[in-house]
Amino acid sequence: MKLSKTLLGGALAAVMLSSTAFAVEPSKYATEAPAKADRHSPQGLYIDAANTYKWMKEDDSVVLVDVRTPEEWQFVGYTPMAQVMIPSVFFRYDGIDASGKPRYASKINDNFVSEFEEKLFDLGADKNTPFVIMCRSGATRAQPAAKMLDQYGYKNVYIMTDGFEGGKVKDGERKGWRLKKGWKVDAPADTWTYKIDTKNAYLLTY
């Protein structure tokens, strides 16, 4: 059975449309993809801390999602501008990372998406809302969160490439300190604190 050119063309157009139906026009504040492929996300959207702050001041629909741990929020600091605070990964204190890195083993938060969507209901947000995922430095925890959200149809999701703390300084007296970009460096000092806001705190329920 041969398809007519009209039917064939229509079918091809439908396939092309379906493949681009969730395409998102990047924000004017978007930045280039990180050089390291393991920091890339399915959505392909990236932004740094400084531009996230600018974007949020300009557009109140942007939702900042902090996926670090409660320990970090309390002892490293956090920004109250983050409307969603849910760990994408929990660290386990009964073992060391299997990769050999000098850190505790971690486990993906299996409830991340369901907890995320509960927060969206309260915020009046949906799958068209622009989200920015922030972890420590834009790598091992922001990407898993973006991947999980992509599987549930969230395409307007940006990874904050420098995260809350930024990258490590490579030279000088403060070599090894996380002072290279990041929210704590590039956003105004009065936008972050150590004082946990009980209205927005993430609480484990057993």
SULDALIN-V450904 format. One record per backbone hydrogen bond with DSSP energy under -1.0 kcal/mol. CO is the residue of the C=O (numbers start at 1). NH is the residue of the N-H. E is the energy in kcal/mol with one decimal. If there is no record, write none. Layout:
[[CO & NH & E] [CO & NH & E]]
//
This chain:
[[4 & 8 & -3.0] [5 & 9 & -2.5] [6 & 10 & -2.2] [7 & 11 & -2.5] [8 & 12 & -2.4] [9 & 13 & -2.3] [10 & 14 & -2.1] [11 & 15 & -2.1] [12 & 16 & -2.4] [13 & 17 & -2.5] [14 & 18 & -2.5] [15 & 19 & -1.9] [20 & 23 & -1.7] [27 & 30 & -1.7] [36 & 39 & -1.7] [37 & 40 & -1.9] [45 & 159 & -2.0] [46 & 31 & -2.6] [47 & 161 & -2.2] [48 & 52 & -2.1] [49 & 53 & -2.3] [50 & 54 & -1.8] [51 & 55 & -2.7] [52 & 56 & -2.7] [53 & 57 & -1.9] [54 & 58 & -1.4] [55 & 59 & -2.8] [59 & 62 & -1.4] [63 & 132 & -2.5] [64 & 84 & -1.8] [65 & 134 & -3.2] [66 & 86 & -1.4] [67 & 88 & -1.8] [69 & 73 & -2.0] [70 & 74 & -2.0] [71 & 75 & -2.6] [72 & 76 & -2.7] [72 & 77 & -1.8] [78 & 193 & -2.7] [79 & 82 & -2.1] [84 & 66 & -2.9] [88 & 109 & -2.6] [90 & 107 & -2.9] [95 & 105 & -2.2] [97 & 100 & -1.8] [101 & 103 & -2.5] [103 & 97 & -2.8] [105 & 92 & -3.4] [107 & 90 & -3.2] [108 & 110 & -1.1] [109 & 112 & -1.9] [111 & 115 & -2.8] [112 & 116 & -2.6] [113 & 117 & -2.6] [114 & 118 & -1.5] [115 & 119 & -1.5] [116 & 120 & -1.8] [117 & 121 & -1.5] [118 & 122 & -1.2] [119 & 123 & -1.8] [120 & 124 & -1.5] [120 & 125 & -1.9] [126 & 129 & -1.5] [130 & 63 & -2.7] [131 & 158 & -3.3] [132 & 65 & -3.3] [133 & 160 & -2.8] [134 & 67 & -2.6] [135 & 164 & -2.7] [136 & 165 & -2.1] [136 & 166 & -1.3] [139 & 143 & -1.7] [141 & 145 & -1.4] [142 & 146 & -2.4] [143 & 147 & -2.5] [144 & 148 & -2.4] [145 & 149 & -2.3] [146 & 150 & -2.2] [147 & 151 & -1.7] [149 & 154 & -2.5] [150 & 153 & -1.8] [156 & 131 & -2.6] [158 & 133 & -3.4] [159 & 47 & -2.1] [162 & 166 & -1.2] [163 & 183 & -2.0] [164 & 184 & -2.6] [167 & 180 & -2.5] [169 & 176 & -3.5] [172 & 175 & -1.5] [174 & 177 & -2.3] [177 & 169 & -2.8] [177 & 179 & -1.7] [180 & 167 & -2.8] [182 & 186 & -3.1] [183 & 187 & -2.0] [188 & 191 & -2.1] [189 & 192 & -1.1] [193 & 78 & -2.3] [197 & 200 & -1.4]]
//
